[in-house]
Amino acid sequence: MRAHFLFSRAALALACSMAAGLSLSVSAATPPTPAEPAASAVDNSPLNGPLFYQLFMAELEARGGQKGMGYQLMLDAARRTSDESLFRRAVGLASEMGDGPGALAAVQAWRTALPNSVQATRFEVQLLLALDRHADAAAATRVMLELTPEAEQSGTFASLPRLFARNRDRKQTLQLLEPVLRPWVNKPATRVAASVTLGRIASAAGDNERAIALAREAHAHEPAADGPALLALELLASGPEADAIVLDHLKHKPGASAIRILYARVLSSMQRYGEAATQLEAVTQADPRIAAPWLTLAALQLELKRPAEATATVNRYLAGLKDGSIVPTTPTAVAGQQIVISADADGDGESDEPVEDQGVAQAYFLLARAAEQQRDFTGAEAWLAKVTDPERALDVAARRAELLARQGKLRQAIDVLRKAPETQPESARTKLVLEAQLHSDAKQWAAAESVLAQASKRFPNDAELLYQQAMMAEKLDRVEDMERLLRRVIEIRPDHHHAYNALGYSLAERNLRLTEARELIVKALELAPGEPFITDSLGWVEYRLGNRTEALRLLKQAYRLRPDVEIGVHLGELLWVTGQQEEARRVLREVRERDASNQVLRDTLARLKVDL
């Protein structure tokens, strides 16, 4: 009895709270007497005894495990009162039962009772999508957009790609939503928001040409709007027109620091370091108080082998922190969203240090790299000595070990690593990985493989350790060991796209089991769509299979997405053997400018007898 009483009390409380939320009201019938001050009209609840009892019983049944009965009672009450909160509760009860059709029936009753309810149409769209009724969801979306107040339309447009992401047939989504969005694209007031939304849907469907056209049209209508520029940033790898949109936006809105920072980030991911640095230089000049661009700019300057410039950039950053002209974090708005740009230049987000301290430590690491590039190893060590935080001790040891290895002192480097403190649970594993990397950098593949084998024994079933061990086995031309290890990685992590790609590429490189190699790489690309290194692998296996036209298309796509040295070498080789020798020379020259010492480049030039 005690348990039943408590249970009933809970149901009563919920029924009361729902009753209190009823939106229908009646005014007090009795006017104030002349002697009384005038009172405002009193909104009384429409709740009467029978309705209260029905709500109470609905909640009691639902909490007692009879959600079906509770749903029916709640839906009946909602229909009789036309109250949105009761319809919403009925939908919730059906959803709790996993009764999609029941939830949809409640929403449709809601829409019948309150045809102008935006909330009801939003619920209907979501439920239809959950039930895989995509065409009906598109029709409901049309109604939802028509009912949405003007002030909320931009947010509603922006939500559509996420809502329809459930439908894996992206082309169908585009076909369904284009006619829904077209009227809004044609209206000047909603052209930008609707065009950007349709562009994102087109991009997801693989129609980048259509997406770029929509971004261009939206940008032409409102050049200072962030939305088209952000869409163009997402499409940057598809061609120069996306760059043109972003750059023109920045001409119309030169103070758009957040857009410049995002642009630099995308450019950097595409290895367009010089252009990325140019954008960050503009940010540091126009908005010098933002901390992060200074450190990222210095890192790019180091990638470009400009250590003196990087040193000057970091010193300006440190001076700014000291005199207060640079602040550690700065919030910046982009397209209505607030982005916090922090001084964590490496982006790991793992340290518990204050942001300023993180930035200072990162600055010292960058100064050490700059000194190392100038072969000032003593100076590099001095900068590392300034990082005194115990939590960064392993980072410091790793950099010291790299410095020693660069000087040919590999044994001392390994000793430094082994003596480094283990301040975190994962420190022991990290030290083994770093030691293996030192051997690998020195081309001591067998030693690296041995260290990783020890690590795998100490940390069994660690997919990343097994993967790295497999890569060392591949270097040693132990193909069977490599395949065994990679298949073990796939067994542990079926979504490990790098393992599928590595196995497929290694087979293709050796002209072994090419059909199987292609299947493995296709699987990797399904797990990581558009990934440039996997696209390169697929192009390479198509080349090995004799499908040169398809291979050329894929390798050009991969190189456009990421102009990596080895991707460029593959593209250059295929251009050369297909008779496009001038274009091959152009690509290979670009590659040589990035890394003239790359062994794959050297071997390819020698094998093809290419004179650049």
N, C-alpha and C positions, 0 to 999 in steps of 0.2 A: 504493500500500500504506500509506503514511504517513497519508493522509487517511482510509482505511478503518479504520486502527487507532484514530485519534482518535475517529472516529465510533462505533466499537464500544465504546470506553472510556466515552463519554458514555452510551450505552445501558446499559452495565454499571453505571455509577454510579446511574442512575435506577432500574434494577431492584433494586439493593441497597437503595436508600432505600425503595422500596416494600416490599421484603421485610422491612425493619426495622420497618415500620409495621403488619405483620400483627397482628390483634388476638387470634387464637387462641393458646392457650398450653398447655403441659403442665408438670407439676411434676417436679423431679428425683426419680428413682426410688430412689436409694441414700440411706438415712438416715445421719446423721453417726455416727461411731463414738463410744463412750462417752468416749474420751480427748479428743475434739474438742469445742470449744464448740458449742452449738446454733446452727445457721444458719437464716435465714429461707428459705422455699421459693423456688426459683429458677424464674423464668418463662422457658422456652426458646421460641424461635420454632418454629412448626410447619413452617417451611420445610425441605423436603428437596431433594435434588438435582434430581429431575424438575421440581418446582414452580419452583425458582430458574431452571432453564433455560428454562421456559415464559415466565416473566416477562421474562427477558432477551431472548428471541426476540420477544415481543410489542412491547417497546420498540424493538428493532432494526428490526423491520418498520415500525413507525410512523414512526420517524425516517428510514427509507429511502424514504419515500413510499408505503408500502403500509399506510396506516392501517386499511383494511378488514380485512386479515389481523391486524394488531396488535389491533384491536378484538375480533375473534373469539377470539383467544388470551387476551386479558385477561378477557373476559366468561366464558369457560370456567373460568379460574382462580378468578374471583370466585364462580361457582356452586359449584365444588368445595370452596372454603374458607369460603363465607358471610362473607367479609371486606368490611366497608363501604368501606375505602380502595380495594380493587380494583374494586368496583362503581362507585365514584365516578370512578375512572380510566377505566373502560370508557365511562361516560357522557361524560366529557371527550373521549375519542378520537372518539366518534360526533359530538359537537358540532363538533369541529374539522373534520370532513369535511362539515359541514352536513347530516348525516343525522339529521333530527329523529325519524323513526320508529325508527331504530336506537337513538338515545339513550333513547327512551321504552321500547323493548323491554328495554334494560339496566336501567332503573329498575323496570320491572314484575318482572323477574327478581329484582331486589334486594328488592322488597317481598314476593315469594313466599318468598324465603329468610329474610328478617328482617321478618315482618309487623308488628312493633312498632317499627320504625325510623321515628322522626320525620323524620330527614334524608331518607330515601327518599321519604316522602310529600310533603315540601316540593319535592324535585326533580320529582316527578310533577306536582304542581300547576303548576309553572312551565313544564314542557315541554308539558303539555296546552294551556295558554294560548298558548304560542308556536305551537302547531299549530292554533290557533283552534277547539279542541274545548272550548268554554266550558261546556257542560252537564257533560261528564266532569270538567272542572276543578273545578266546584262540588261534585260528588260526592266527589272526592278531598279537597277542602277540609274536608268534613265529617269524614272519617277523620283528617286532619291535626290538626284541633282536638281530636278525642277522644284522640289520642295525645300531644299536647303537654303537658308537665308544667305544673302549676298556676302555678308561678312564672314561666313563659314565656308564658302565655296572653295577657296584655295586649299584649305586643309582637307576638304573632302576629295578634291581632285588628287592631291598628293597621296591619299591613302589607298587609291585604287590599285596601283601596282602591287602593293603588299597584300591587299585583300584577294586579288586574283592569282597571287603566286601559288596558291594551292593547286591550280590547274596546271599540270605539267605540260600540256599542249599549248606552248606559248603562242604558236601561230594562230590557233583557234581563239585564244584570248584577244589577239590583235584584231582578228576578223569580227569578233563579237563587239568589241568596245569602240572600234573606229567609228561606226555609224552613230553610236551613243554620244561620243565626244565631239564629233564633227560640228554640230550646231554651236557648241561652246567655243570651239576653235575659231569659228567664223564671227563670234561676237567680240567686238573690241575690248569690252570690260573683262572678259575671261580668256582672251586669246592666249596670253602668256602661260597661265597656269594650266589650261587644258592642253596646249601644245606640248609643254614639257612633260606632262603626264603621258600623253599619247606617244611621245618620243621615247620615254622609258619603256613603255610596253612594246614598242617596235624594236627597240634594242634587245630586250629580253627574247624577242621572237627571232633574233638574228638578222633583222632588217636594219642594219646600221645606216644604209643609204637613206631610208625613210626617216630614221631618227635624226640624222644630221639635217635633213631638209626641214623638219619641224623645229629643230633648235635654231636654224638660220631664220626661219620665218618669225619665230617668237622674238629673237634678238633684234631683227629689223623693226619690229613693232615697238619694242621697248629696250633700247640698247643698254640702259643702266640696270635692268632687272637681273638679279642674281641667278634665277632659275635656269634660263637658257645657257648661261655660262657654266653652271654646274653640270648640266646635261652634256655640254660639249666636253667638259673635263672627263666624264665617264666614257666618252667616245674618242678620246684623244688618239688612241692607237689606230683608229679607222682611217686616218688620213689628215692632210694639212688643213682641210676646211674647219675641223674642230679647233685647231690652233688659232685660226683666223677669228673665230667667234670669240674665243677667250681673250685674245689680244685686243680686239676692238672693244670688248666690254671694259677692259682695263683702261683704254683710252678715254672712254666716257665716264669711268668711275676710278680715277687714278688712286684714290685713297682706299680701295678695297683690299686691305692687307690680307684678310682671311682668304680671299679668292687667290691672291698671289701665292700665299703659303700652300694652299691646296694644289695649285698649278705646279709649283716647284716640287711638291711631293710626287705628283704623277710623273713629271718629267724625270725626276731622279729614279723612279721605279723603272723607267724606260731607258735608263743609262744615258739620258741627255743631260749630263751633269753641268755643262757650260751654260745651257739655257736656264736650268734650275738655279744656278748661282746668280745669274742675271736678275731673276725675279726676286730672290732673297736680298740682293744688294739694294733693289728698289725699296723693299720693305724696310730695311735697316735705315735707309735715308729718309723715307717718308714717315715712318712710325718707329723711331729708335728705342722707344720705351719697352717694346715687346722683346722678351729675352730669347725665346727659342730660335728665332731666325738667325741670330748671331752665331749660335753654336752649330746649327745645321749648315749655315753658309761656310763656316770654317771646315766642317767635315767634307763638304763638296770641294772646297779648294784643295784639300788633301787628296781627294780622289783624282783631281785634275793635276796632281803633282805640283802644286803651287804653295809650298810650305811657308814661304816668307809672308804671303798674303794671309794664310791661315793664322799665322802667329799674330799678325797685326789685328786681325778680326777678333781673336780671342782676348788679346790684351785690351782692346776697346770694350769688350763685354765686361771684363773684370773691373775695369775702371768705372764703367757705368753702374755696376752693382755697388761699388764703393761710394760713389758720389750721389747715388739715388736717381740717376738719369735713366736707368734700366730697372724695370720691376720684374721679379721672378715669374709671375703669372699675369696674364692679361686676358679677360674674356672678350670675345669678338663675335659679333652676330653675322651669320650668313643665312640668307633666305629664311629669316624668322627663327633660326635655331642658334643657340648660344654655344660657341666652341671655346673651350679653355685651352689656350696655347701655353704649354708649360716649358720649363727649361730642361726637361728630360730629353736630351737630344737623341739618345739611342732608342727611345720609345718603349723601353721594357716595362716601365710602370711598376717595378717590383720593390724599389727601395722605400724605406720608411723615413728617410731623411727629409728635413724641410726642403722645399723646392729650391731655395737659394743654395743650400749646401750641395744638393744634387748637381746644380748647374756649375758650381765652383769645382767640384770633383771632376765633372765631365770636361771642364775647361782644362784642367791640369792633364787629363789623359790626352786631349787633343794637342796640347802643347808638346807633350812627350812624343806623339806621333810626328809632329812637325819637325822636331829636333832629329828624330830617327831618320826621316826622309833626307835630311841634310847631313846624315851620317855623324851627327853630334850625339854619340851614345852617352857620353857623360852628362850632357845637358838633359837628355831624355830621362836618365835615371834621377836627376835632380828634380825634375817636375813630378815624377812618380812618387818621390819621397815626400812631397807635399800632401799627398792623399793619406791622411792619418786615421780615417774612420775605420774601426775594426771590421765593420760589415763589408768594407770594400777590399779587405786584405787579399782575398783570393784573386780579385780583378787585378790588383797591383802585381801580385806574384805572376799572374799569367802574362802581363805586359813585360815584366822584367825577364821572364823566360824567353819571350819572343825576341827581345833585344839581344840577349846572350846568343840565341840561336842564329840571329842575323850576323853575328860576329864570328860564327863558326864554333861557338862554345856550347855544343849541344848537351854534353854530359852535365855541365854546370847548370844549364837551363832546366834539365829534368830534375836535378837536385833541388833547385829553387821551388819547383812545382811540388815535389813530394813533401817538402818541409812546410808548405803553406798551411795555415790553420784551417780547420774545418768548422766554420762557424754556422753552417746551415746543414740540415739533414741531407741535402743533395750534394754537398761539397765533395765528398769522396768520389762520387760518380763523375762530377765535373772535372776533377783533377785527372782522372784516368782518360777522359775524352781529350783534354788539353794535351796530355802527354802523347797520346796517339797522334794528335794533330801536328805536334812538333816533329815526330818521326816522319809523318806523311809529307810535311813541307820540305824535309830534307831528302825526300824520295827513298826513305828507308821503309819500303812497304811491308816487308816481313816483320820488322820490329813493331810497326804500327798495328799490324794484324794481331800480333802476339799480345799487345797491351789490351786491345779490344776484346780478344778472346778471354783474357783474365777478367775484364770488366763484365762480360756476359755471364761468366760463372758466378761472380759476386752478386750481380743483379740479374737473375734469370728472367726470361720472358720480357726483357726490355727491347721493344721493337726497334727503337732508334739505335741502340748499341749493336744489335744484330745487323741492322742495315749498314752501319758504318763498317762493320767487320766484313760484310759482303763486298763492299766497295774496295776494300784492301785486297780481298781474295781476287777480285777482278783485275786489279793492277798486277797481281802476281800470275795472271793467266790461269788461275785455278778455277776454271769455269764450273766444274761440278760443285765445288764448295760454295762458290758464289750463288749458284742456282738453289742449292739446298738451303742456304741461309735466307735468301730472299723469299723462298716459298714458306719458310718458317715465319718470316715477318708478315706475310700475307695471311697466314693462318691466325696469327695473334691479332693483327689489325687488318681486317678485310678491306678497309677504306684507305689503306696506305698507298696512295697513287704513285709516290716515288718508287716504291718497290716494284710495282707493275711496270713502270716506265723503265727503270734501270735494267730489269731482266729482259724486257723486249728490246731495248736499244743494244744491250750487250750481245744478244743473239744476232741482231741485224748487222752490227758492226763486224761480226765474224762470219757473216753469210750463213748462219745456222738456222734451220727451222723458221724460215722467213714468214710463213703463214701464221705460225703460232706467235712469232714475235709481233706481228701486226695486231693480232687479237689482244695480246697483253697491253700494247700501247693504246689501242682503242679503249680498252677497259680503263686505263689510267686517265684518258681524256674524258671519259664519262664521269669519273670521280672528280676531276678538276677541269671543267670546260674552259677552253681558251688558254690554258696555261702554256706560255710560249716554249718552254723547254720540252714539254711533251709533244706540242705541235711540231717542233723541230724533229723529235724522234720519229713521229709518224711520217714526216716528209722524207726522212732518211731511209726508213724501211720501204716506202713506196719507190724510192730511187733504186734500192737494191732489188726490188721486185720488177723493175723495168717500167714502172708507171711514171715516166718523167714529167709529164704535164701536170699531174696531180702533185707530184713531189715538189715541183717548182712553185706551184700555188701555195702549198703549205709552208715551205721554207721562207717564201717572201712574207707570208703572214706572220710567221714566228719572228723574223728579223725586224719587221715593222713594230711588233709588240715589244720586243726587247732586243736591241742591237748588240747582243752578246758576241764575244769574239768567236766562240766555237760555232754558234748558229751562223754567223757571217761566213765562216770558213766553209761550212756545208753548202750554204747558198752560192758562194763563189765557185766552189767545185762544180756544182750542178750547172751553173751558168756557163762555165768553161767548156764542159763536155757536151753541152747542147749548142755550142757554136756562138754563144753570146759573150765573146771574149772581152770586149771593151767594158761591158757592164760588169763582168766578173772582176776585171782589174779594178774598177771603181770601188766595188764592195770590199775587195781584199785590201785595197789601200786604206780604206776606212778602218778596217780591222787592225791593220798594222799600226796605224796611228794610236789606237787604243792600247795595244799590247804587242810590241814587236818581238818580245821574247817568248810568246806563247808557242809551246812545242807542237801543238796540233797545226797551227798556222805554218810553222817552219817545215814540218813534214809534208804538208799538202803542197806547198809551193815547190818543194824539191821534187815530189813525186810527179806533179803535173808539168814541171819545168816552166813555171810561170815567171816571167821577168816583169817586175813592177817598176 
